[in-house]
């Protein structure tokens, strides 16, 4: 079966940085099959931005219910066998998806993640050794801290039927909760290249 990919981007009042995320998806060396932006009750120019500049993007709207509900809605709507998550303030290297599938061809697992660049308040910062990521069996190391970033994750759709979706009752660390459920049962594939650019401090 051909690998098809949906990109799920939850957003809330981030019209100022959403284009950076979307442009990084559209510039991928390996095309994605659909891009779904879940507008979590934005009151800024998100709707008009998407309509005027990104007509190829599917926009799903929901009243403000949080990032977990937004991601879950996007995953449920997706028509592909792989899901790539991307936060609306982050971005991808142009070869991110291509290199992940290359890695999965060598080491197939239901989740593949990448190394990343961290930008805090516009300045690049270096992660400490304790934040070192990896592949194989991550569960024991994950008990100490979250080692997978949502924006780096490429996930086989069928995995959600085994471990469940994001827990919408959690006010924070909803991604950490999901990665613990995944790594408790499965190994992961890791691309040790900085293919995800995470922006924080805002």
C-alpha positions in Angstrom: 0.0 0.0 0.0 1.3 3.4 -0.9 2.1 5.7 2.1 -0.2 8.7 2.1 0.2 11.6 4.6 -2.2 14.1 6.2 -0.7 17.1 8.0 -2.7 18.1 11.0 -2.2 21.7 12.2 -4.2 22.9 15.2 -4.3 26.7 15.6 -5.8 29.4 17.8 -5.3 33.1 17.0 -2.0 32.5 15.2 -2.6 34.1 11.9 0.7 35.9 12.4 2.8 32.7 12.3 0.6 30.1 10.6 1.9 31.0 7.1 5.4 29.9 8.2 4.1 26.5 9.2 2.0 26.1 6.0 4.8 27.3 3.7 7.1 24.7 5.2 4.6 22.0 4.4 4.1 23.2 0.9 7.9 23.2 0.3 8.4 19.6 1.2 10.5 17.5 -1.2 8.0 14.7 -0.7 4.5 16.0 -1.3 1.8 15.4 1.3 -1.7 14.3 0.4 -3.7 16.7 2.4 -3.3 19.6 4.9 -5.9 20.0 7.5 -5.9 23.1 9.7 -8.2 22.9 12.7 -9.2 26.4 13.7 -9.9 26.2 17.5 -12.2 29.1 17.7 -9.8 31.8 16.4 -11.0 35.4 16.5 -8.1 36.8 14.4 -7.7 36.7 10.6 -7.1 32.9 10.4 -10.2 32.3 8.3 -9.5 35.0 5.8 -5.8 34.1 5.6 -6.6 30.5 4.7 -9.4 31.4 2.2 -7.3 34.0 0.4 -3.8 32.5 0.4 -4.2 28.8 1.1 -7.2 27.5 -0.9 -5.7 24.0 -1.0 -5.9 23.7 2.7 -8.9 22.1 4.4 -10.1 24.2 7.3 -12.1 22.7 10.1 -13.6 25.0 12.7 -14.6 24.2 16.2 -15.4 26.4 19.2 -12.4 26.8 21.4 -11.8 23.3 23.0 -8.1 23.1 23.2 -5.3 21.5 21.3 -6.2 17.9 22.0 -9.7 18.2 20.7 -8.4 20.0 17.7 -5.8 17.4 16.9 -8.3 14.6 17.4 -10.8 16.2 15.0 -8.1 16.5 12.4 -7.0 12.9 12.8 -10.6 11.7 12.6 -11.1 13.7 9.4 -7.9 12.5 7.7 -8.2 10.2 4.7 -4.6 8.8 4.7 -2.6 6.0 6.4 0.0 8.3 8.0 -0.5 11.4 10.2 2.1 14.2 10.5 1.5 16.6 13.3 2.6 20.2 13.1 2.0 23.0 15.6 1.0 26.3 14.0 4.0 28.2 15.4 6.6 25.6 14.2 8.0 24.7 10.8 9.7 21.8 8.9 13.0 21.4 7.0 12.1 20.9 3.3 13.2 17.2 3.4 11.5 16.3 6.7 8.8 14.0 5.4 11.0 12.5 2.7 13.8 11.6 5.2 11.3 10.1 7.7 9.9 7.7 5.1 13.5 6.8 4.0 14.2 5.9 7.6 11.0 4.0 8.0 11.9 1.9 4.9 15.0 0.7 6.8 13.5 0.5 10.2 9.7 0.3 10.1 7.8 1.3 13.2 4.4 3.0 13.8 6.0 6.3 14.9 9.0 8.2 13.4 10.3 11.4 15.0 13.2 13.7 14.2 15.7 15.9 16.0 15.0 19.6 16.1 16.2 23.2 16.3 14.9 25.2 19.2 14.2 28.9 18.8 13.4 30.9 21.9 12.2 34.5 21.5 13.9 34.5 18.1 17.2 33.2 19.3 18.5 29.6 18.7 19.3 27.7 21.9 21.0 24.4 22.4 19.2 21.5 24.1 20.9 20.0 27.1 22.2 16.4 27.1 19.2 15.3 29.2 16.9 16.2 26.2 18.8 13.8 23.9 16.3 11.9 21.8 16.6 8.4 20.3 14.8 5.4 18.9 14.1 1.8 19.8 12.6 1.4 23.2 12.0 4.9 24.6 9.6 4.2 27.4 12.1 4.0 30.4 13.8 7.2 29.3 10.4 8.8 28.6 9.4 8.4 32.3 12.0 11.1 33.1 10.9 13.6 30.5 9.0 14.1 27.2 11.4 13.0 24.4 9.1 13.4 21.4 7.8 16.7 20.0 4.4 16.7 18.3 5.8 18.7 15.3 8.4 16.1 14.7 6.0 13.1 14.8 4.9 11.0 11.8 2.4 8.4 13.0 0.8 5.4 11.3 -2.9 6.0 11.5 -3.7 2.5 12.8 -1.6 3.3 15.9 -4.4 5.5 17.3 -6.8 2.5 17.2 -4.4 0.7 19.5 -3.3 3.4 22.0 -6.2 5.9 21.6 -6.2 9.6 20.7 -5.1 12.6 22.6 -6.7 12.9 26.1 -9.0 15.9 25.9 -9.3 16.1 29.7 -5.7 17.0 30.2 -4.9 20.8 30.5 -1.3 20.2 29.6 1.2 17.5 28.6 -1.3 15.9 26.4 1.4 14.9 23.9 3.6 13.4 26.7 0.6 11.2 27.8 0.2 9.9 24.3 3.9 9.2 23.8 4.0 7.2 27.0 1.1 5.1 25.7 2.9 4.5 22.4 6.4 3.8 23.8 5.0 1.4 26.4 4.0 -0.9 23.5 6.1 0.0 20.5 9.6 1.0 19.4 10.0 4.2 17.5 12.2 5.3 14.5 14.4 8.3 15.0 16.0 10.6 12.3 18.9 12.2 14.0 18.8 15.4 11.9 17.3 18.7 12.9 14.3 18.6 10.5 11.8 20.3 12.9 12.1 23.9 13.9 10.4 24.6 17.2 9.5 28.2 18.2 8.9 29.0 21.8 9.0 31.8 24.4 6.1 33.6 22.9 
